[in-house]
Amino acid sequence: MSWWCTGIRWKDGRPAIGWYGQGRGERASPLTYGQRLAFTARGERQCLGVWRAGKRTLCPTAATVPGRAGNAQCPECARLDRSFSVAADTNAADPRTYRVYLAWFGPGMVKVGITAEERGRARLLEQGAVAWAWLGRGPLMAARRTEELLRAALGVPDRIAYARKRAVRARLPAAPERAREVAELHARAAALPGWPDSLERVGCEVADHAGAFGLAGLSEPARVITEMVPGGAVVGELVGAAGPDLHFADGLVVDTRLLAGWELAVPAGGDDGASVPVPVPVPVAEVLSGSERPAAEQDGLF
């Protein structure tokens, strides 16, 4: 029976690799910085179906997914997923309490977003937010209206490309400076008129994920995998993780969204590195300007 990778999972502030086995459900393999990882892709990349209400529904056609796709879903399953999604504004009746947050990824890289209160800080970890703070809590539509109000008034984007987040992780300012930038923006947001009455304000308490991500001493990203291929392997020492990214000691970065849908196995051997497509390194200045091209011993597999 095969186990298919479902990408990175953040649980209790720690990264893990998720797996799905038909008839066996879901499991996760915790990751530890300093451990040696080695894995190779086997077979074809499969659509992971739809995950909803804590249950996975398999793809009815067992479709394959291109190696470069950022989402391990076929077009049909992706459409079904978005047909009942808070992110796609197709589930406005969600009765849960939501929180509005500020997420900081680097100097000048801040966004406003919302997440279900029951998820805690998981959404911030999944996005790779280095510093962050809550702004308010309340019903979904009040949280969504506040999010749009703050985006427009503060001039912050609704999303920041992962390439830009990666480019600055090894050169971030110290924690006090990160906290100051978030606190200043929080104060500006709190002073704005027009907040919905049903949204409860939350005082500024800046949290930091540098420790959870293992950012101390992180090297510049030298190579980023652009896709997994059958027989392609990655071998090396894991030194950090942020959002969906795994950082290795030699500067290699693996976006685990590209691992999702693959059956991964332990390779026969090999030196540290990757035998999968990686792009020619792009200078950090080009990434930040937006001119870049698109694009311990191991215990078992993980």
KAHUPE-V305029 format. One record per residue. N is the residue number from 1. SS is DSSP state (@ for helix, = for strand, . for the rest). OMEGA is omega in radians with two decimals (NA if undefined). NEAR is the number of other C-alpha atoms within 10 Angstrom. Layout:
BEGIN
n = <N:N>
ss = <SS:SS>
omega = <OMEGA:OMEGA>
near = <NEAR:NEAR>
END
This chain:
BEGIN
n = <1:2:3:4:5:6:7:8:9:10:11:12:13:14:15:16:17:18:19:20:21:22:23:24:25:26:27:28:29:30:31:32:33:34:35:36:37:38:39:40:41:42:43:44:45:46:47:48:49:50:51:52:53:54:55:56:57:58:59:60:61:62:63:64:65:66:67:68:69:70:71:72:73:74:75:76:77:78:79:80:81:82:83:84:85:86:87:88:89:90:91:92:93:94:95:96:97:98:99:100:101:102:103:104:105:106:107:108:109:110:111:112:113:114:115:116:117:118:119:120:121:122:123:124:125:126:127:128:129:130:131:132:133:134:135:136:137:138:139:140:141:142:143:144:145:146:147:148:149:150:151:152:153:154:155:156:157:158:159:160:161:162:163:164:165:166:167:168:169:170:171:172:173:174:175:176:177:178:179:180:181:182:183:184:185:186:187:188:189:190:191:192:193:194:195:196:197:198:199:200:201:202:203:204:205:206:207:208:209:210:211:212:213:214:215:216:217:218:219:220:221:222:223:224:225:226:227:228:229:230:231:232:233:234:235:236:237:238:239:240:241:242:243:244:245:246:247:248:249:250:251:252:253:254:255:256:257:258:259:260:261:262:263:264:265:266:267:268:269:270:271:272:273:274:275:276:277:278:279:280:281:282:283:284:285:286:287:288:289:290:291:292:293:294:295:296:297:298:299:300:301:302>
ss = <.:.:.:=:=:=:=:=:=:=:=:.:.:=:=:=:=:=:=:=:=:.:.:.:=:=:=:=:=:=:.:.:.:.:.:=:=:=:=:=:=:=:.:.:.:=:.:.:.:=:=:=:.:.:=:=:=:.:.:.:.:.:.:=:.:.:.:.:.:.:.:.:.:.:@:@:@:@:@:@:@:@:.:.:.:.:.:.:.:.:.:.:.:.:.:.:=:=:=:=:=:=:=:=:=:=:.:.:=:=:=:=:=:=:=:=:@:@:@:.:.:@:@:@:@:@:@:.:.:.:=:=:=:=:=:=:=:=:=:@:@:@:@:@:@:@:@:@:@:@:@:@:@:@:.:.:=:.:.:.:.:@:@:@:@:@:@:@:@:@:@:.:.:.:@:@:@:@:@:@:@:@:@:@:@:@:@:@:@:@:.:.:.:.:.:.:.:.:.:=:=:.:.:.:.:.:=:=:.:@:@:@:@:.:.:.:.:.:.:.:.:.:=:=:=:.:.:.:.:.:.:.:=:=:=:=:=:=:=:=:=:=:.:.:=:=:=:=:.:.:.:=:=:=:=:@:@:@:.:.:.:.:=:=:=:.:.:.:.:.:.:.:=:=:.:.:.:=:.:.:.:.:.:@:@:@:@:@:@:.:.:.:.:.:.:.:.:.:.:.:.:.>
omega = <-3.07:2.97:-3.12:3.14:3.09:3.11:-3.09:3.04:3.09:-3.11:-3.13:3.08:-3.12:3.14:3.06:3.04:-3.13:-3.12:3.00:3.06:-3.10:-3.12:-3.13:3.07:-3.04:2.99:-3.12:3.10:-3.13:3.12:3.12:3.11:-3.07:3.13:3.12:3.12:3.07:3.13:3.10:-3.13:-3.08:3.08:3.13:3.11:-3.04:3.00:-3.11:3.12:-3.05:3.08:-3.11:3.10:3.08:-3.12:3.13:3.02:-3.05:3.06:-3.07:-3.12:-3.10:-3.06:3.02:-3.08:3.11:-3.10:-3.10:-3.10:3.13:-3.11:-3.10:3.10:3.00:-3.12:-3.10:3.13:3.10:3.10:3.12:3.13:-3.07:-3.13:3.12:-2.97:3.05:-3.10:-3.12:-3.13:3.09:3.11:-3.05:-3.09:3.14:-3.05:-3.06:3.02:-3.14:3.08:3.04:-3.07:2.92:3.12:-3.10:-3.10:-3.12:-3.13:3.14:-3.13:-3.12:3.05:3.02:3.12:3.08:3.07:3.09:-3.07:-3.10:-3.13:3.13:-3.09:-3.07:-3.12:3.13:3.09:-3.12:-3.14:-3.10:3.12:-3.12:3.08:-3.07:3.10:3.04:3.08:-3.10:3.14:3.13:-3.13:-3.07:-3.04:3.06:3.10:3.14:3.12:3.11:3.11:-3.13:3.10:-3.07:3.09:-3.10:-3.05:-3.09:3.12:3.12:-3.10:3.08:3.06:3.12:-3.06:3.14:3.13:3.12:3.11:-3.14:-2.99:-3.05:-3.03:-3.10:-3.08:-3.11:3.03:-3.10:-3.08:3.14:3.13:3.08:-3.12:-3.13:-3.13:3.12:-3.12:3.13:3.13:3.09:3.13:3.11:-3.14:-3.10:-3.10:-3.09:3.03:3.02:3.09:3.09:-3.13:-3.08:3.12:3.11:3.10:3.08:3.14:-3.05:2.98:-3.06:3.06:-3.06:-3.10:-3.08:3.12:3.14:-3.12:-3.09:-3.03:-3.11:3.10:-3.14:3.14:3.10:3.09:-3.10:-3.12:3.11:-3.14:-3.12:3.05:2.94:3.12:3.11:-3.12:3.11:-3.05:3.02:3.14:3.10:-3.14:3.11:-3.12:-3.14:3.08:3.11:-3.06:3.11:-2.98:2.94:3.13:3.14:-3.00:-3.10:-3.14:3.09:3.07:3.11:3.05:-3.04:3.02:3.12:3.07:-3.09:3.13:3.12:2.89:-3.09:-3.14:3.09:-3.14:-3.11:-3.13:3.10:3.12:3.08:3.12:-3.08:3.05:3.12:-3.08:3.01:-3.11:2.98:-3.11:3.12:3.12:-3.12:-3.12:3.13:3.12:-3.09:3.11:3.13:-3.09:-3.13:3.07:-3.14:3.08:NA:3.12:-3.14:3.10:-3.04:-3.13:3.08:NA>
near = <7:13:19:22:28:23:22:27:23:22:13:10:14:15:26:19:20:20:24:20:13:12:7:11:11:17:15:19:16:15:21:20:18:17:17:20:22:27:22:24:23:18:11:18:25:22:27:27:23:21:12:11:6:6:10:15:11:14:17:10:11:12:17:17:21:19:21:17:14:16:19:28:24:21:13:15:22:16:12:12:17:15:13:15:14:18:12:11:13:13:14:15:11:15:10:11:17:24:27:27:24:25:25:24:23:21:13:9:16:24:22:24:24:23:22:21:15:11:11:13:21:20:18:25:26:16:18:24:26:27:23:29:25:22:26:22:23:21:19:24:20:21:28:22:15:24:23:14:19:23:17:12:12:16:11:16:14:13:12:14:10:15:17:20:21:23:21:20:22:14:15:17:12:9:14:10:12:21:19:12:18:22:19:12:16:22:13:13:19:17:10:12:9:10:20:15:9:12:22:16:16:16:14:18:13:19:18:17:18:20:11:18:26:18:20:14:10:18:18:19:22:18:20:24:20:20:21:28:22:16:16:17:24:23:21:22:22:23:23:26:28:27:24:21:23:21:27:29:19:17:17:24:25:23:22:21:19:26:27:30:28:30:22:25:18:18:17:9:10:13:9:18:18:23:16:17:15:18:13:10:11:16:12:18:13:13:18:16:9:13:11:16:10:8:11:11:11:15:10:11:14:21>
END
